[in-house]
């Protein structure tokens, strides 16, 4: 029996754990030879790794890669806090894998204190590991994340006992408290049945704290339709009521007093999202907000939502925020934005970002508010450029309809006023989850001074063209991607009169852009859209005719926003493209409508299998450029040009 047990231990590599008398000289010799071969293999492996391309990167570049990778991993994990609650091991330290690839990478990683000055504390973080990271940071200011939760039920007793859970959470809070004098950035995320226990250890001064974020998530988060007070309350006494260097304060889903001492003169960024900032029965807290903003002369970024309430007829002395750069307001009604804007004095270089995520339509009263907001923001300015299309919201979970309105500051009196392109600012941004809402808002804004329009993506339908039709002085249009395929039809349609049944509120016009290209030019009696348009810039699209007349008409008569969906299901993507023939027909019809001739067409980043098909366009338009090269029919053999490009 003893011999069998001994053989079993030898099979599992435990030779050196045996008493000396059980190991023969021959066994020891063989083991030493194995170790020697392992050392030689490691040496050869190291030499091989040193000759890989990545090993030739300078340490300075590799260090930046390590820091960049760590930042991405940390941000991804923080954004998924609620989903990561059930994991047994702490999910926050995946970025440390760069120190476990090879000896040279480990040496470099350990020599970077800035790689180790980010710490995350929760119920899965062992205190010894946190102390190791603090040691490696070598005295640098710290960035800390505290995930305070009592949701032990997410774990089974085998992976984490209640005693270990409570011990780790207690140690995490104690360590954060001990490190407060060194912490420069602190993020506190709260979810649990006793959420306010997190503040018990945070009553000592934090003289180095510059960035503070407090967010409730999960069941502890305050919601707009809640009838009870917010579950997580931020006391004003924490940090000894003094944050002398605070520059950024973000609050989300909590109860917070607008009279808090955290709102000090050094603050540059303030974000209040989904918070209870007043007693539940109080109808307006706008006055409290304005009083707090008076104490923030250095404020550069202000982000608000429905946490701020206002009553009709609220009137307070205006507050001047002369250093403000961005005002981001996410509200369900434009009237609330109007109440905020009418009480703030912001510089003409500031950007106002209005997001209306849930409202599907707008009534006449709300449109009047938008009109007044635009007049206040654009006083002494003129809108010279508009960019519209779709974009991903900040959380990248939703595709929204967005419009950027660029305005230029003016010089001189009303008669000799001059607008300077170098003073162009992104003055107003409109955003909504609903495609029709943003175009409806544009009807309330004076667009007569607009010189250029950008269409960023294919999700642009008749709503946008009707909304922008008042921009009669547009001289240039820039299109990108698949929208260019329907551009000729869109520019041909003209501007039909708006009847009583087609109110400018909540337009729903998802109809084909064009059937008029199949009609004689004399049949279209509508006034031209953008009558002073002279230049087109077409980017990132295939230039070429459809494979058949039926396919050409098929692609031309659908809304551009439907092209991708139909092409994926029908396999007709190869049949579509920017049609030169359609554009020539468009030029003919626009001329009959009385519009100015389009004299410049620029193609950028486009593809074309047969450049010779551009010859009719070169002859009809004064200037045609392909990636900056001017095409002239009399000087270039367009077929040769295509061959040269392919080579």
N, C-alpha and C positions, 0 to 999 in steps of 0.2 A: 504494500500500500504506500509506504514512504517513497519507494523508487518511482512509482507511478506519479505521485504528486510532484516529485522532483523533476521528472521528465516534462510534466505539464508546464511547470514554471519556466523551464529552459525554452520550451517552444514559444513562449510569450515574451522572450527577450529580457528575462529577469535574471540573467546570468550573474550580474554584478551585485545582486541583492542576496545571493547565497553566501553562507559562511565560507571563509577562505579555504577550509579543508575540503569542501565539496567541489572546488574548481581546480581542474588539472592544469598543468603548465601548458599543454597543447591548446586547451580551450582559451586560456588567457592570451596566448600568442595569436590565435585566430581572431579573437575579439579586437586586439590591438591593431591587427592588419586591417580589419573592417573599418575601425575608426580612422586609420590613416587614409584609406581610400575615400572615406566620406569627406575628410578634410581636403584632399586633393580635388574631389568632385566639386566641392563648394568653391574652391579657388578657381577652377576652370569655369564654373558657372558665372562667377563674378567677373572674370575676364571677358566672357562672352557678352554679358549684360553691358559691360562698359563700352562695347563696340556697337551697340544698338543705336539707331538714330536718336531716340529719346534721351540717351545718355550724353549726347553731344550738346544738349541744351545748356546754356549757361545757368549757373545756380540762381541768378537773379530772375531769369524767366521762369524756371521751374518753381521757384518760390511763389511767384505771382499766380501760377497755375494752381498750386496747392491752396492758396488763400481764396481764389475764385471758386474752386470746387467746394471748399468747405462752406462758403457763403451760400451756394446754391442748395447744398444738402440741408443745411440748417433751415433755410427758408421753406423748403418743401415739407420738412417734418413739422415745423410750427404750423403750417397751413392745414395740417391733417391731425390736429391734436385729438379731436373727438374720435376719429377712426383708429387712433393708435392706443387707446386706453386699454385694450385687451391684450396687448403684447406684454410678454413676461419680462423681456430685457428692455432697457432704456433705448428708445429709438433715435435719440438725439446725437449720438456720437458715431454715426456711420462715416463721417468725414475723416476720422482718425485712421482709416485704412491706408492712407498714403504712407504712414510710418511703418507699415508691415509688408511692403512690397519687396524691398531689398535693403541691404545695409547702407548703401549710399543715400537712398531716399530717406531712410530712417534718421541718418545722421543730419541730413539737411532739414528734415521736419523738426527735429529736436532743437536745432539751432535757431528756429523761428519763434520767438516768444509771442509774436502777434497771431500765430496759429493756435495758441493754447489759452488765450485770454478770454475765450467764450465758454461759458459754463451753463449747463441746464440741470436744474434740480427738480426731481419729482420722487414719487414713492419707489421708483426702481433704481435710483441712483445711489450707489454705495458712497458713503462719506469719504472713504479712503481714496477712491478714484478721483473725487472732486478735489481733494487736497493735492493729489499728484498733478492735476492740471494747473492748479494755482501755483505750485512750485515751478512748473515749466514756463509759466507766464513771466517770471522774473521781474515782478514788481510793476508790470504794465497796468494801466487802468483796465477794469474788467467789464465785460458785457454778460449779464446774467439773465437767465430765463427761469422763472419759478412756476411750475405747473402744480397748483395747489388743488388737490382733489381728495375727497374721502370716498370715492366710488370703488371701494375694495371688492364689491360684488362682481366686478368685471373679471376677477381672477378666481381660479379654483384654489382650494386649500393646498393642493399639491405644489403649485407653482409659487404661491405667496400666501403666507399665513397672515392673520390679522395683526399679530404682534410685530412681525417684520414690517408690514405696511405702515403701522403707526410709528414704529421706530425710525424708518427711513424718512417719513414726512416730518417728524420732529427734528431729525438731524438736518434735513434740507432747509427748514426755516431758520434753524439756529445758525447754519453756515452762512446763509444770505445775510442774516443780521450781523454776523461777525465781519463780513466782507464789505458792508455798506460804505465805509470810508474810502474804499478803492473802486467802487462800482461807478462806471460812467453811464452805462445803459442798463436799464432794468425793465423787464417785461414780466408782468404777473398775469397768469391765466387761471381763472377760478371756476370750479364746478364742484358742487357737493351739497350735502344736507346742512353742513355748518360752514358756509363759505367765509364768514367773517373772522374765523379763527386765524386766517392767514396774516392778519394785521398785528397779532399778539407780540411778535418779535421785531417789529419795524418802527420802533419809536425812538431810535437814536438818530443823530444828525447824519445826513448824506451830503457832505460838502462838495463831492466831485460829480454828483448825479446831474447829467445833462439831458438824458432822454428817458422818459418814463411812459410806459404803456400798461394800462390796466384793462383787462377784457374778461367779461363773463361769457361762458359758452355752455352749450348743452342745456340742461334743464334750469340752470341758474341764470340764463340770459334774459334780460328784460325785453319784452316785445311790445309793439305799438298798440295791440288790442288788449293788453293786460289790464285787469281791473284792480290789481293789488300792487303795492309798492314793489320796487325792484328788490330782488332777493339779496344782491350783493351791494353793500353800501361802503363807499370809500370815506373813511374818517379824515377830518382835517388835521388831526393831531399827529399822524404818522410822520416820520422823518423829523420829529421835533418841530413841526410846523414851519420848517425853513428849508427851501431849496434854492440857495443863492445863485447857482449856475444853470438852473433848468432852462432848456431851450426848446424842447419838444415835449408836448403832453398829448397823449392819445387815450381817450376813454371810450369804451364800447360795452353796451349792455349792462351798465351799472347805475347806481344812484350817486349823484355827485352834486355838491353845492357850488353854484356859480360864484359864491363869495369865498371860495377856498383860497387859502394863502398860496397854493400852488400856482395860481394865476398871477405871476409876478412880472416885473418890467423886463426881465431878461428873455421872456418867452418869445420864440419866433414861429413855432408851429403849434397850432391848436386844433384838435380833432375831437368832436363830440358826436358820437354815433349811437343811436338806439339807447339813449340814457334817460333816466328820470332826473330832470334838473329843477323840479319844483314839486310842491305837494300835488297829489293826484287830482284834487278838486280845483286846482288853479288853472284858469283858462288861458292865461298868457304869462310867459316868462321872458318876453322880449326885453322888457326894461331891465331885468336882472342881467341878461347877456350884455346889453349895451353898457351898463355900469361896469361890468368886468372888463370889457374891451377898452374902456377908458384907461385902464391901468397897463395896457400892453402897447407901448409906443413902438416897439421893435417887431411887431407881428408881421410875418411875411406870408404865411399860409393859414387859411381858416377853412375848416371843413365841418359842415353842419348838415343835419337832416331833421326829421320830424321831432327830434328832442326839443327843438325850439318851437314855441307856440305863440300865436299872435291873434288878437281880436280885431275885428273891423273897427276902425277909428282909433287904434293905438297911435299915440303921438308922444314922442320923446325928443329931446335935443339930439341932433345928429352927432355921430362919433367919427372922428377923422383917423383913418388908418393909412398914413402917408407912405409907409414902407410895404404895404400889402402887394404881393405878387399874384397870388391865386386865391380866389374865393370859390369854393366847391360846395354847392348846395344841392342836396338830394331831397326833394319834396314831392308830395302828391299833387299839389295845386300851385300854379304860378302866383296866386294871390299871396301866399306866404313868402315867396321869393321877393315879391314887390314890397312887402312890409319890411324885409331885411334891407333890401337895396335902398329904400327911401330913407333909412335912418343911418346909412353909412356914407362917408365921403372917402372914396378910394381913388388912387392916382390913375391917370389915363393909360398907363402902361400895364395895369393889372388885368388878369384874365378872370372872367366869371364863367364858371362851369355849372350849368343847370341840368341836373339829371332828374327826369320824371319817370321812374321805372314802372309804375302801375297804371297810370292814366291812359285810357284808350282813345278818348276824344276830348275836345276842348270846346267850351261854349263861348258865346260872344263876350260875356263879362270877363272871362279869363284871358281872352285875346286882348282886351283893353289893357289888362295888367301887363301883358307881354309888350304891347306897344309902348306903354309908359316906361317900362324897364329899359327897353332898347333906346328910347329917347334920352333917358338919364345917362346911360352908359356911353352913348355915342355923341354926347354933346360936344361940339367943337371937333368932331371926327367924321370920317366918311368910310363906309364899307367899300373896300376896293377888291376884295377877293372872298370867295366862298368855296369851301371844300366839303363835299357831302358823300355819304355812303354808309358802310357798316364798319364796326370795330368791336374788338373784344373788350368787355368790361374789365376793370382792374382784377377781379377774381378769376378771369378767364373761364368762367362757367357759362357765360351768356353772350350771344352776339346781339349787339344793339344798333339802332339807327342813330347816327351822329352827324352833326353839322358844325363845322368851324367857320366862324365869321371873323375875317381879318379886317381891321380898320387902321386907317392912317391918321395920325395927328396932323392938324392943319396950322398954317402960319398966315397971318394977315387978317384983314377984316372980311365981312361977308361978300364984298364985291371983288376983292383981289385975293381970295383965299387960294392957297397952293397946298397940295397934299404931297408929302414926301414919302417915296417908297421905303427909304431907309428907316422910317419911323413906324413901319408896319408892325402891328401887335395882334396876337390872337385874342381878340377882345371878348368874344362871347362864344361859348360852346354849348350846344343843345343836344341832349341825349334822351332816348326813350327805348323801352323794350318793344314798342309798337311802331311798325313801319310808317303808319300814316300820321303819327302825332307830330314829329319834328317838321315835316313839310307844312303841316297846318300852321305851326307857329310862324313860319317864314312869311306867311301872308300879312302878318302884323308889322313887318319890319320894312323900312324904306331901303330898297335895293338899287336905286337909280344910279348911284355912283360906282356900282360893281363893274370892274374891268375884266376879271378873270374868274372862271369857275372850274373846279377840279371835281371829276367823278372818279372816286377811288376804286370802286368795285362794281360787279354786275347788278347788285341789288338796288337799282335805281329805276323807278317806273314813272308813270305819268304824273303821280303826285308831286314828284320833285320838279318836273318841268313846268307844271302849272304854278307851283309855288315860286319858282324862279323866273317866271315869264315877265314879271315887272322889272327885271334887270335889263332894261332896253339898251343900255350902253355897253354891254359885254362885248369885248373885242377878241377874247381868247378863251378857248375851252381845251382842257387837258383831260384825256380819258385814259384809263388803265385797265388792261385785261379785257374780259369778255364784253363789257359794256360797249366797246368800240364797234362790235358787230352790229348793234342796233342804232348806232349814232346817226347814220344817214336818214333812217326812218324818223328818228326823234326830231331832227332838225327840219324835216320836211312837213311835219304835221301841222305846224302853225299854231295859233292860239285861238281856239273857238271861244265864243262868248260864254260866260258862266250864267246858266239859267237858274231859276229859283230852286229847282230840284237838285242842282249841283252846287250846294253851299260850299263855301271855302272852309268849312269846319268839318274835320274828319273825312276828307276826301277818300273815296274808295274807287280807284280807277285802274284796277289790274286788268286792263284790256290790251289787245295788241297795239304796239306802237304805230304800226303802219299797214295801211292798205293803199295809201295814196301813191306809193311808188309805181303801182300798176296803172294809175290813171294819168291822162294827159295833164300837163302842167296847168292848163287853163281851167281845169276842173277844181283846183284848190283856191278858194277865195278868202281863206282865213288870213289875217295879218301874220307876217312871219314872226317866229320866235327868235329872239336875239338878232334884231334887224341889222345891227352894226358889227356882227361877228365877222372877223377877217382871218383869224388864225386858229388852226387845230393842231394839237399835239397828241399823237396816238402812241401808246406804250404797251409793250408786252402782249402782242396779239399776232396771230398768224394772218398774213395778207395773202388772199387768194380767192378765186371764185369757188363757188360750190360745185359739186360734181354734176349736178343736174338742175334744170329749172325748177323742178318740184322741191328739191332740197333747199334751193336758194330761197324760194318763197316761204318754205317751212320755217327756216331760221329767222327770216326777216320779220315775220308776222307774230312772233311771240315776244313776251316781255323778257328783257335780258336776264332778270332775276330767275327765270324759269329754265334758262339754257342748260345750266350745269346738271340739274335734276333730270331733264329730258335726255341729255346726251349720254348720261350714265346708264339710263334704262334702255335707250334705243340703239346705242352704238353709233350714232350719227355724228360724233364729235369731229371726225375727219372731214365731214362735208361742210363744216362751217368755217367762217373766217371773215375778215374785213373785206367787203366786196367793193372793188374799184368801180364796177358798173353802177352799183347802187349810189355811190358817192357822186358820180357824174350826173346821175338822174336828180339827186338832191340839189346839186348846184343849179341845174336847169330850173327846178321848181322854185327854189328860193329867189332866183333872179326874176321869175314871173310874179312872185309875191312882192317884189320891190325891195328885197333885202340887199345889203352890200355884198359884193363878190368876196368869196373866201380866197385870199391871195397867198396864204402860207399854210402848208401841211408838213408837219414834222413827224417822222417815224423814229421811235427810240426803243431799242431792245426787241424789235419785232422780227419775225421770220417770214421768209418768202421763198418758195421753190422756183418761181419763174419771175425774175425782176422785169422781164419785158412787158408784163401786163401792166406795169406802172406807167408805160409810155403815154397812154391817153390822159392820165392824171397830170403828168408833167406838162403836156401840151395845154391842158385846160387851166392849170393853176400857175400863177406867176413863179412861186418858189416851192419846191418839194425837196426835202432833205431826208436822208436815210442815215441815222446815227451820226449826224453832223455833216455829212457829205452832201453837197448840193447836186441834184440830178438835173442834167441838161440833155434833152433829147438830141440836140445837134452836135454835142461833144462826146457823148458816151454811147457805146453799144451796151445797152442795159443787160443783154444776155452775158456779155463778157464780165460785166460788173458782178453779176450773180455768181459766175464761176470763180472769180477771184475771192469773193467772200467765202465760198465753200472751201477753198483751199486754205 
